[in-house]
Every structure is written in C-alpha cells, then in structure tokens.
Amino acid sequence: MKKSKTTNPELLKLTTFLRKKSTENNVEIWRNVAERLTKPRRRSISVNLSRLNRFTHKSETIIVPGKVLGTGEIAHPINVAAFAFSARAKEKIEAARGKCLSFLDLVKKDPKGSKVKIIG
C-alpha cells in the first residue's frame, strides 16, 4: 500500500519552517510540533477551550499542534499558538484578553521555545 503524504501546501511550508528552526536553534520542541502536525488526518489533534482552561495558568504560552475548538469557557488570559482556530474559540480567547498566535509569530518571538507548553 502506498503511503499517503500531506498535500496541504500551508502545512508543508509550516513543517519545513519548524524543522529548520529546530536545527538552527538546536531545540527539539519545534521538531516535535512538526512531527505532530504531519500525522494522518484521522489522528489530528483538536482541543477544546475547557481543556485549555483546566490545564493552564494566567499568561502562559500554549502550543496546540492542531485546531482549537470553542467548546467551554476560558477564565484567564493565555497566549495560544495553533495551526487553526474555530471562529468561536478565537472570540473567546480574545474576550479573555488572550492572544491567538500563528506558529511563525511564536517562533520569531521565542526561538528557543522556553516557557512553552504543548497541549494536545
């Protein structure tokens, strides 16, 4: 059976960027995120806001290697970097004075990936 590959050009570009930054900065977190993003679609990660609220504290930076969904509430401001956000999740995070970031923004802001937590 032929192994299928990701055909999403945005995802391919992102994983290449993350692997490159991992090698440049000698940091494993970006390689780990790239590997999680390239898993098959049936194993893709989706995280609800209720889980983020439960496992985070105020002003933490979180990585979700998949999609953030809007089920639940968020009670404190957090910075969330994810491949995709539902519209409702983005509204709720910003209403709690948090930020929705792209991986590119997060890597530029914190190339070493220090004080970053992966959830998913």
N, C-alpha and C positions, 0 to 999 in steps of 0.2 A: 504494500500500500504506500502511495506517495505521501510524504509528509507535507502538509499544507503550511504555507507561510503567511504572515501578515501582509495584507495588501493596502492597508491604510497608510497613505504617504505621510500624514502628520505623525502617526505613531512611529513609523520607521525613522523619521527625521529626529524625533524626540529621543528614542532609544539610542541612536547613534551618538547624539549630543551627550546624553548621560554617561555612556560608556567612555567617551573621550574625556569628559571632565573627571571621571573616576580615575583614569590613568594619569592625567595631568596633575591632579591634586593628591594622588596616592591615597584615595578614600574609597572604601568599599560600599558605602551607603548608596551612592548613585548607581553602581553596578547592580546592586540588589534590587533597586527600584526598577531599573531597565529590564531585568530578568522577570520580575513580577508582571510588568506591562506586556511582555511578549508571550505570556501564557495563552493557551487556547481560549477562545471566546466563552466556552461553556464554563471555564474556571475563572472568568473575570471577577474582579472584586467590586462590590458595591457596599457602601457603608451609610447607614442612616445617621442623622444628627443626634438621635438619642444615644447611640454608641459613643459618638464623639464627646457628648456632654458627660457621659458616665466615666470615661477613661482619660479625661484631660483636666488641666487646671488653667487658671486665668493666664492669658498672654503666652501660652505655649505655641510652638510651631509644629504642625502635624502634616505628614505626607500620607495621602491615600492613593495608592497605585491603581486607580480605577475611577469609579464615579461616586460622588457624594449625593445622596438622596435626601429629600426634605422631610421624612417622617420623624416626628419627635420635635423637641424644643432644645434650644441651646441657651444656657443661662449665663454664660460668661464669654468675654471676647477671646477668640483664638485666631491664629493665622493658619489657614488650610491651603495646602497645595495639592491639587488633584488633576487627573487627566481630563475629567469632565465634572460639571456640576449641574444638577437639575435647577430649573429656574426658582423653585420654591426654596431649595437649600441655600442658594446664593442670597435670596432675600432675607432669610432668617439669620444667616451668619452676619450679614452687613447690619441688620437691625440690632444685633447683639454687640455692635461696634467691633466686629472681627473683620478679617480680610480674606478674600479668595484670591489665591495666587496661582500662577502657572509654574510649572517646573523650571522654565527658563528664568523667570524672575527670582525664584528661590535660590537657584544655583548661583546666579550673579550676586545675590545679596549675601549668601553664606556658602562659599565654595567648598569649605571643609565639612559642611553638614553637621556642625556641632549644635547640640541642644535641639535636635530634630527627632521626632518620634514617628515611626511608621505604624499606621493602624490599618488593618485590613487583612 
